[in-house]
Amino acid sequence: MKVPARQSGQGMTEYIVIVALIAVAAIAVYQFFGETVRSQTAGIALEVSGKSASSAISAAQSSADNAEGEGTTKKGLSAYTNDNSR
């Protein structure tokens, strides 16, 4: 039995919507934890190469603390300022 073209197009659209939602969620997670993950990866690379990673570990901890504080700040367009003087 052959599936009508219209119905298979609907299935493709549903997959595109799901992929888009996953991408938006991934971007949000990366905004919160991206700097922390980069610092930890840099620390691992330094340790593997035989160097001290204490500065990268400190940077990762600082980034994690900043990410924790991000959850308590209210964000939205009400906090937007159109400051073009920079």
Secondary structure as the mmCIF struct_conf table of DSSP 4:
data_model
#
loop_
_struct_conf.conf_type_id
_struct_conf.id
_struct_conf.beg_label_comp_id
_struct_conf.beg_label_asym_id
_struct_conf.beg_label_seq_id
_struct_conf.end_label_comp_id
_struct_conf.end_label_asym_id
_struct_conf.end_label_seq_id
HELX_LH_PP_P HELX_LH_PP_P1 LYS A 2 PRO A 4
HELX_RH_AL_P HELX_RH_AL_P1 ALA A 5 VAL A 48
TURN_TY1_P TURN_TY1_P1 SER A 49 GLY A 50
BEND BEND1 LYS A 51 LYS A 51
HELX_RH_AL_P HELX_RH_AL_P2 SER A 54 GLU A 70
TURN_TY1_P TURN_TY1_P2 GLY A 71 THR A 72
BEND BEND2 THR A 73 THR A 73
BEND BEND3 GLY A 76 GLY A 76
HELX_RH_3T_P HELX_RH_3T_P1 LEU A 77 ALA A 79
#
